[in-house]
């Protein structure tokens, strides 16, 4: 039970730590957060507002049942239902390039809007040197490109297990989208009717020519009968009931059989002609309607299915997609098989025609034989009846073809398009894309995510310390204090901060540091303590910390000396002619000549003196040790402002000779490798490193002595101190 409670407590503590860490990161990099967030929001808003608006309109049509070919059996009946292949075929025909071109012809594409362009304006006036050369556009290529763009904006989807097809068009204007959707249906209806009308007109023309031939044959037979009657001056041409001699009845029956055989021959020739023309034009549906052979019907249906599948894939994937190669090969194979089956069907029909032609020839021969017999018997009456029957038979055939021609003319007038409107497309009230409200909400979320990610990446790739716990875990030394950033406008105000603001958080932090150094200092008899303030590089606040430590120790009544240890470069802002540490170690000046009060803090100060080119040698190290012992008899605290440890080894010498060494690093600035390298070098020189001080820390960082005091408490303490 206790383990479970401890686990829950740790998880809650980890979650709270993560949340607090995230809040600290946002406060630390708030400028980065705002910059990335606002930048992403502006870019996202610009991209959202620059998106072209698109409107979608949908028209719905129903596919009419298929009507049998007019050349076939009379009274062709409609199919009760449609197969999925027929529905897909109609959808593919609706999305064909011919229909798209007709739509663009009826509704030309609007002229593109061109915005202001500085480059275009300069090119128009001949002021821009790198203007593109004007090229003359190919009208045909431009028209094909417009067709491609229109087909890319059209989606035609057949609904399964129904006869409904939806036509959806995407356009920049709602009214144009609706007009295009309706125009696709109207233009397809017109093209389909034109195609059907052309097919029926071709069939009607053939029937008319055949009817004219039959009429001439009938008129010729009637003229022959009338001429024969007038030549022989026949007064009794028969009783009209067929009661005559046996040879006359045989001639009559033979003539009837001949007429029937001629009708079958004409029908076979008509079927062969129509089938040959349908095969030459590649009309699979015509082949299905004109033949009753199962293999040919199945092959034609397969070809229709493959053509429909290729049309759909070409519309969806493009005319040059690799998947179309396999379909093209299958279509070619099926066409070859269809040609073979059509050839076989034509051969069968030709065999029927040959059989009918042979039968006609045989009957004609028999009829001639009967006529010869009748002539030899001297029967003009029988000859006349035969001529009359031939004329009547030719008339019957002529009237049948004439009736068929009238039916074709009537059917042309009653043609119906293959699709009919279920609902016309209406102009949408609002744009379908983009949904700016949702996109702007997404832009806001994206901006927050991008800004947060930038903050965490900045912290992840930061080389410095952002958390006190990280510093403690890495260096393995006590964290003596964390000095917050102060708002100093000049060097003097910064160096006098602890004197002018004795109860500020920074002053309390330095006071706490001074107390820790006093309590942890080794016992020294007869001399003062030597404290070295060291850092890895310049600009981390060690000079200010040395001045603050000395200033606070002096306010407590202790004699304090600050030594500028950077004798190779000298104190910034001071004259190189001023004697200091360099002259003191060289024996060119005494302590009284080089030590002077600091005008800013009032403590005694030993400047660096003239710059040196080389680090300390063994003689100078021994003199420095003796000098520190001698100065320790006069001062209770000696603070050495050492040079950067990574720049020169002089600071390591100071650390080895001092009683205590305070290593200072700047918050978020000093790299981890620099801190570890500097501390390792100090330890290798035998320096006694008391701990680490963090400078310019954030206000929310831990280990802020005095951070809990409010303004009223600070004012009350300050009044009591002054009194």
MIZA-621664 format. One line per field, with one value per residue (C-alpha): residue in one letter; x, z, y. Coordinates in steps of 0.02 Angstrom, whole numbers, plus 50000, padded with zeros to 5 digits. Layout:
REM residues N
res = c(A:...)
east = c(X:...)
up = c(Z:...)
north = c(Y:...)
***
This chain:
REM residues 723
res = c(X:X:X:X:X:X:X:X:X:X:X:X:X:X:X:X:X:X:X:X:X:X:X:X:X:X:X:X:X:X:X:X:X:X:X:X:X:X:X:X:X:X:X:X:X:X:X:X:X:X:X:X:X:X:X:X:X:X:X:X:X:X:X:X:X:X:X:X:X:X:X:X:X:X:X:X:X:X:X:X:X:X:X:X:X:X:X:X:X:X:X:X:X:X:X:X:X:X:X:X:X:X:X:X:X:X:X:X:X:X:X:X:X:X:X:X:X:X:X:X:X:X:X:X:X:X:X:X:X:X:X:X:X:X:X:X:X:X:X:X:X:X:X:X:X:X:X:X:X:X:X:X:X:X:X:X:X:X:X:X:X:X:X:X:X:X:X:X:X:X:X:X:X:X:X:X:X:X:X:X:X:X:X:X:X:X:X:X:X:X:X:X:X:X:X:X:X:X:X:X:X:X:X:X:X:X:X:X:X:X:X:X:X:X:X:X:X:X:X:X:X:X:X:X:X:X:X:X:X:X:X:X:X:X:X:X:X:X:X:X:X:X:X:X:X:X:X:X:X:X:X:X:X:X:X:X:X:X:X:X:X:X:X:X:X:X:X:X:X:X:X:X:X:X:X:X:X:X:X:X:X:X:X:X:X:X:X:X:X:X:X:X:X:X:X:X:X:X:X:X:X:X:X:X:X:X:X:X:X:X:X:X:X:X:X:X:X:X:X:X:X:X:X:X:X:X:X:X:X:X:X:X:X:X:X:X:X:X:X:X:X:X:X:X:X:X:X:X:X:X:X:X:X:X:X:X:X:X:X:X:X:X:X:X:X:X:X:X:X:X:X:X:X:X:X:X:X:X:X:X:X:X:X:X:X:X:X:X:X:X:X:X:X:X:X:X:X:X:X:X:X:X:X:X:X:X:X:X:X:X:X:X:X:X:X:X:X:X:X:X:X:X:X:X:X:X:X:X:X:X:X:X:X:X:X:X:X:X:X:X:X:X:X:X:X:X:X:X:X:X:X:X:X:X:X:X:X:X:X:X:X:X:X:X:X:X:X:X:X:X:X:X:X:X:X:X:X:X:X:X:X:X:X:X:X:X:X:X:X:X:X:X:X:X:X:X:X:X:X:X:X:X:X:X:X:X:X:X:X:X:X:X:X:X:X:X:X:X:X:X:X:X:X:X:X:X:X:X:X:X:X:X:X:X:X:X:X:X:X:X:X:X:X:X:X:X:X:X:X:X:X:X:X:X:X:X:X:X:X:X:X:X:X:X:X:X:X:X:X:X:X:X:X:X:X:X:X:X:X:X:X:X:X:X:X:X:X:X:X:X:X:X:X:X:X:X:X:X:X:X:X:X:X:X:X:X:X:X:X:X:X:X:X:X:X:X:X:X:X:X:X:X:X:X:X:X:X:X:X:X:X:X:X:X:X:X:X:X:X:X:X:X:X:X:X:X:X:X:X:X:X:X:X:X:X:X:X:X:X:X:X:X:X:X:X:X:X:X:X:X:X:X:X:X:X:X:X:X:X:X:X:X:X:X:X:X:X:X:X:X:X:X:X:X:X:X:X:X:X:X:X:X:X:X:X:X:X:X:X:X:X:X:X:X:X:X:X:X:X:X:X:X:X)
east = c(50000:50140:50230:50073:50051:50233:50216:50063:50153:50306:50200:50106:50270:50344:50191:50196:50382:50356:50218:50322:50470:50364:50298:50474:50529:50385:50428:50613:50590:50431:50503:50543:50371:50285:50394:50369:50184:50144:50250:50167:49996:50029:50097:49952:49823:49904:49906:49725:49665:49763:49681:49568:49386:49300:49115:49042:48879:48801:48675:48589:48532:48449:48505:48364:48343:48423:48314:48353:48424:48291:48360:48317:48149:47998:47939:48107:48078:48166:48279:48205:48369:48546:48708:48848:48952:48819:48805:48994:48997:48871:48973:49131:49042:48980:49160:49230:49335:49204:49074:49199:49244:49060:49033:49178:49108:48940:49016:49188:49313:49320:49476:49602:49621:49795:49847:49972:50151:50298:50399:50256:50238:50425:50426:50276:50375:50539:50627:50667:50816:50767:50590:50530:50510:50332:50286:50136:50021:49954:49762:49741:49856:49771:49600:49661:49734:49566:49480:49605:49575:49387:49394:49505:49369:49229:49184:49055:49005:48875:48777:48786:48629:48535:48521:48574:48733:48792:48893:48994:49089:49215:49234:49288:49110:48951:48845:48975:48991:48803:48802:48946:48862:48700:48795:48883:48714:48637:48786:48797:48611:48634:48787:48701:48545:48651:48742:48580:48500:48651:48642:48455:48478:48611:48495:48348:48452:48494:48312:48257:48380:48323:48141:48174:48250:48101:47980:48068:48058:47871:47837:47938:47840:47673:47725:47777:47609:47512:47618:47593:47406:47399:47509:47407:47242:47186:47004:46994:47143:47072:46931:47036:47014:47166:47061:47164:47265:47393:47541:47467:47450:47631:47689:47590:47662:47838:47818:47762:47910:48024:47955:47984:48160:48196:48134:48249:48393:48359:48350:48513:48600:48532:48595:48765:48779:48728:48843:48990:48961:48946:49107:49197:49146:49188:49012:49003:48823:48771:48855:48758:48593:48626:48675:48608:48771:48814:49003:48997:48876:48988:49144:49057:48998:49175:49244:49115:49166:49352:49321:49220:49354:49491:49389:49364:49548:49603:49488:49549:49736:49774:49791:49973:49963:50058:49905:49820:49947:49874:49697:49752:49827:49665:49561:49672:49654:49466:49452:49547:49432:49280:49344:49365:49191:49118:49205:49130:48957:48975:49027:48872:48759:48844:48814:48629:48631:48717:48590:48447:48529:48545:48363:48312:48412:48335:48158:48191:48253:48099:47988:48073:48051:47866:47850:47931:47813:47667:47730:47751:47574:47521:47447:47454:47332:47455:47596:47492:47443:47626:47674:47532:47586:47766:47706:47598:47744:47861:47728:47710:47899:47902:47761:47847:48008:47907:47822:47991:48057:47909:47942:48123:48070:47947:48079:48202:48071:48043:48224:48262:48431:48515:48507:48376:48384:48331:48383:48471:48625:48593:48721:48788:48769:48941:49111:49146:49333:49416:49323:49412:49342:49410:49573:49600:49567:49696:49816:49795:49829:49977:50047:50038:50118:50255:50292:50296:50405:50525:50540:50575:50699:50787:50801:50853:50996:51047:51226:51201:51110:50926:50888:50977:50954:51048:51195:51199:51192:51327:51464:51446:51480:51368:51266:51311:51185:51097:51108:50963:50982:50985:50932:51093:51112:51299:51452:51451:51270:51304:51459:51369:51209:51233:51278:51136:51007:51060:50896:50872:50869:51042:51111:51034:51108:51283:51262:51213:51367:51480:51409:51435:51615:51648:51575:51663:51832:51983:52058:52200:52306:52384:52318:52156:52066:52101:51950:51965:51816:51842:51742:51763:51756:51733:51568:51496:51493:51648:51714:51545:51535:51710:51663:51499:51584:51712:51582:51471:51621:51679:51507:51531:51690:51816:51970:51950:52064:52013:52152:52130:52217:52207:52381:52404:52268:52239:52082:51961:51947:52108:52268:52408:52532:52450:52564:52487:52509:52636:52752:52726:52780:52927:52985:52965:52836:52783:52613:52579:52614:52496:52350:52223:52039:51910:51808:51651:51643:51766:51864:52052:52096:52253:52251:52328:52463:52556:52506:52615:52646:52679:52597:52674:52840:52898:52984:52829:52720:52831:52828:52639:52622:52730:52637:52469:52536:52600:52435:52339:52416:52333:52166:52039:51975:52067:51959:52052:51962:52046:52058:51950:52008:51989:52089:52245:52313:52340:52170:52219:52374:52266:52148:52292:52361:52192:52099:51934:51882:51710:51667:51536:51440:51308:51130:51088:51254:51402:51412:51413:51579:51659:51598:51658:51827:51858:51814:51920:52069:52046:52047:52200:52292:52239:52117:51989:51826:51695:51550:51465:51374:51248:51240:51102:50977:50792:50680:50587:50749:50772:50901:50858:50891:50778:50663:50517:50528:50397:50415:50338:50454:50605:50555:50528:50697:50782:50704:50759:50935:50950:50888)
up = c(50000:50045:49882:49784:49872:49843:49657:49640:49731:49618:49461:49520:49564:49393:49304:49405:49371:49184:49183:49284:49171:49019:49097:49137:48959:48891:49008:48966:48777:48768:48630:48525:48565:48510:48355:48292:48339:48259:48105:48081:48108:47980:47852:47884:47869:47709:47636:47689:47615:47454:47421:47270:47312:47226:47207:47177:47084:47050:46919:46923:46772:46744:46605:46487:46447:46287:46130:46002:45834:45709:45572:45680:45727:45722:45882:45972:46159:46298:46421:46592:46684:46653:46695:46789:46629:46531:46671:46676:46486:46492:46630:46525:46372:46478:46525:46349:46268:46132:46263:46354:46192:46153:46329:46308:46139:46217:46377:46336:46478:46557:46532:46674:46799:46803:46955:46967:46932:46941:46826:46700:46703:46676:46534:46454:46448:46397:46560:46621:46539:46574:46507:46435:46247:46184:46098:45988:46069:45968:45966:45953:46100:46202:46165:46217:46376:46416:46387:46504:46640:46622:46632:46786:46870:46828:46925:46853:46971:46931:47081:47099:47081:47001:46840:46918:46872:46963:46873:46992:46929:47025:46966:47029:47018:47082:46932:46810:46905:46890:46706:46667:46756:46660:46497:46512:46513:46376:46259:46285:46248:46088:46032:46069:45973:45827:45827:45833:45700:45586:45608:45569:45421:45348:45371:45298:45147:45113:45133:45017:44882:44899:44892:44733:44652:44703:44635:44467:44467:44506:44373:44247:44288:44275:44109:44041:44090:44012:43852:43839:43858:43726:43606:43613:43627:43768:43815:43942:44060:44192:44316:44455:44567:44508:44420:44266:44192:44297:44216:44262:44445:44446:44369:44500:44645:44572:44554:44737:44793:44686:44767:44942:44896:44827:44992:45094:44978:44999:45190:45196:45087:45198:45356:45278:45222:45391:45485:45371:45398:45588:45589:45484:45605:45759:45833:45960:46007:45825:45809:45961:45887:45711:45753:45860:45874:46062:46039:45939:46065:46212:46123:46081:46262:46325:46208:46273:46453:46415:46323:46472:46597:46496:46479:46667:46705:46575:46652:46828:46798:46635:46454:46474:46636:46634:46691:46525:46427:46491:46450:46276:46247:46306:46195:46045:46078:46098:45939:45845:45916:45874:45695:45679:45748:45636:45486:45536:45555:45386:45311:45386:45321:45151:45151:45184:45045:44927:44972:44942:44779:44721:44769:44670:44521:44531:44546:44404:44299:44345:44304:44136:44103:44145:44033:43890:43919:43924:43764:43680:43731:43656:43815:43812:43956:44071:44018:44056:44228:44264:44218:44325:44475:44456:44455:44608:44700:44657:44719:44885:44915:44867:44985:45129:45105:45086:45252:45331:45262:45338:45507:45503:45463:45608:45725:45683:45741:45903:45954:46141:46222:46323:46483:46556:46694:46868:46945:46869:46953:47058:47096:47274:47394:47473:47420:47453:47475:47572:47737:47804:47979:48004:47917:48027:48181:48116:48086:48266:48329:48210:48269:48450:48410:48306:48438:48577:48470:48434:48621:48663:48520:48576:48750:48682:48580:48709:48769:48934:49095:49107:49267:49433:49457:49295:49357:49526:49445:49318:49417:49581:49682:49797:49717:49829:49761:49605:49572:49471:49327:49378:49274:49272:49145:49164:49239:49394:49438:49420:49530:49664:49657:49824:49908:49833:49848:50001:50013:49833:49784:49708:49867:49973:49860:49874:50062:50073:49970:50084:50236:50160:50115:50291:50371:50253:50250:50318:50478:50448:50584:50570:50397:50302:50183:49997:49886:49697:49585:49424:49265:49105:48990:48996:49019:49150:49296:49396:49408:49470:49595:49661:49684:49770:49889:49936:49956:50072:50174:50194:50257:50396:50453:50377:50285:50107:49956:49776:49659:49471:49422:49234:49222:49042:48976:49117:49192:49060:49063:49161:49098:49064:49142:49313:49414:49484:49507:49369:49444:49620:49569:49472:49625:49534:49656:49837:49905:49960:49785:49693:49814:49804:49852:49719:49682:49644:49794:49916:49945:49920:49745:49668:49479:49356:49298:49135:49021:49012:48866:48962:49110:49283:49299:49458:49526:49502:49581:49736:49744:49723:49869:49980:49922:49969:50142:50167:50110:50219:50374:50326:50256:50325:50151:49985:49829:49668:49504:49398:49208:49109:49141:48961:48896:49004:49149:49268:49347:49388:49479:49581:49625:49682:49796:49865:50015:49922:49740:49682:49505:49422:49264:49171:49162:48989:48918:48984:48897:48993:48918:48970:49150:49164:49083:49196:49357:49306:49273:49440:49529:49433:49498:49675:49695:49835:49741:49868:49747:49597:49579:49440:49375:49282:49330:49297:49435:49449:49473:49641:49773:49774:49948:49980:49836:49955:50026:49962:49933:50099:50197:50102:50134:50319:50337:50240:50353:50508:50435:50395:50567)
north = c(50000:50118:50075:50115:50282:50325:50281:50394:50534:50518:50518:50672:50756:50713:50780:50940:50957:50937:51066:51190:51159:51195:51356:51411:51378:51481:51624:51609:51608:51710:51818:51664:51593:51753:51774:51596:51594:51761:51721:51553:51631:51768:51644:51525:51663:51724:51549:51521:51684:51654:51485:51489:51466:51321:51281:51109:51078:50907:50852:50682:50582:50414:50297:50246:50060:50001:49987:49851:49901:49957:49842:49690:49618:49732:49810:49804:49792:49886:49799:49782:49820:49880:49791:49878:49874:49968:50097:50117:50134:50276:50360:50345:50417:50562:50601:50585:50719:50748:50794:50906:50995:51022:51092:51213:51264:51306:51380:51452:51461:51635:51738:51713:51853:51928:52026:52167:52115:52235:52122:52116:52305:52330:52202:52288:52451:52367:52413:52237:52149:51968:51968:51802:51797:51800:51637:51609:51484:51338:51353:51165:51130:51265:51191:51017:51091:51171:51004:50919:51050:51032:50841:50854:50959:50836:50680:50561:50421:50285:50225:50035:49930:50075:50173:50338:50433:50590:50725:50835:50988:51093:51275:51445:51512:51429:51479:51414:51250:51221:51272:51154:51007:51035:51064:50896:50809:50917:50902:50713:50697:50797:50698:50532:50585:50643:50476:50375:50486:50462:50272:50268:50385:50270:50120:50216:50267:50085:50033:50174:50121:49941:49996:50094:49940:49834:49964:49962:49773:49778:49908:49807:49648:49739:49817:49647:49573:49716:49709:49520:49541:49675:49577:49417:49509:49397:49415:49274:49285:49172:49162:49237:49085:48988:48856:48815:48674:48578:48667:48834:48784:48723:48884:48981:48882:48895:49083:49095:48991:49099:49256:49185:49131:49305:49380:49268:49313:49499:49481:49383:49512:49652:49566:49534:49716:49786:49666:49712:49898:49876:49774:49905:50044:49938:49954:49813:49852:49841:49672:49611:49670:49603:49424:49284:49187:49166:49172:49333:49412:49365:49431:49596:49616:49581:49715:49840:49801:49822:49987:50050:49998:50082:50242:50249:50218:50344:50474:50436:50404:50495:50435:50380:50281:50115:50017:50055:49952:49787:49843:49897:49724:49640:49756:49716:49528:49544:49647:49514:49380:49488:49510:49322:49288:49425:49345:49178:49257:49342:49174:49091:49230:49220:49033:49067:49196:49073:48941:49063:49120:48939:48909:49065:49005:48833:48902:49022:48877:48775:48923:48945:48760:48772:48923:48828:48686:48806:48889:48724:48684:48852:48921:49113:49116:49026:49140:49292:49226:49192:49370:49436:49333:49394:49572:49542:49458:49603:49724:49632:49638:49821:49865:49772:49872:50032:50000:49967:50132:50226:50144:50202:50379:50376:50304:50445:50569:50471:50447:50471:50513:50375:50479:50595:50724:50673:50839:50988:51060:51215:51351:51329:51475:51458:51393:51210:51241:51314:51311:51463:51451:51276:51318:51471:51366:51244:51388:51443:51267:51250:51417:51363:51195:51276:51406:51275:51161:51304:51339:51158:51141:51298:51225:51055:51126:51254:51228:51317:51274:51311:51217:51223:51037:51003:51106:51017:50846:50886:50972:50876:51036:51137:51274:51419:51543:51604:51790:51859:51978:52162:52309:52409:52544:52576:52495:52605:52567:52380:52380:52483:52383:52292:52458:52559:52418:52318:52221:52175:51990:52006:52086:51950:51816:51893:51912:51729:51683:51785:51697:51524:51566:51628:51471:51350:51439:51346:51414:51536:51607:51776:51818:51847:51732:51732:51702:51683:51719:51619:51588:51491:51642:51829:51917:51799:51924:51875:52055:52117:51973:52011:52194:52146:52024:52155:52292:52189:52129:52310:52364:52235:52325:52205:52270:52204:52206:52169:52112:52123:51961:51983:52059:52004:52117:52241:52308:52373:52561:52589:52666:52541:52666:52641:52523:52367:52181:52163:52295:52227:52051:52121:52220:52384:52453:52429:52384:52561:52625:52507:52488:52629:52647:52604:52762:52660:52542:52622:52460:52446:52394:52322:52346:52225:52344:52331:52187:52032:51916:51755:51667:51651:51563:51474:51630:51737:51602:51601:51792:51788:51667:51777:51932:51856:51808:51985:52062:51939:52020:52185:52126:52005:51962:51965:51940:51899:51934:51800:51796:51672:51495:51438:51584:51574:51470:51618:51590:51411:51475:51594:51452:51342:51480:51539:51473:51463:51467:51517:51465:51575:51529:51628:51565:51491:51555:51456:51288:51125:51073:51238:51218:51038:51077:51227:51136:50986:51099:51187:51019:50963:51118:51077:51221:51213:51243:51292:51287:51361:51526:51558:51736:51826:51691:51705:51768:51603:51503:51421:51465:51650:51715:51862:51822:51797:51973:52094:52279:52327:52210:52274:52456:52424:52338:52479:52613:52519:52499:52683:52736)
***
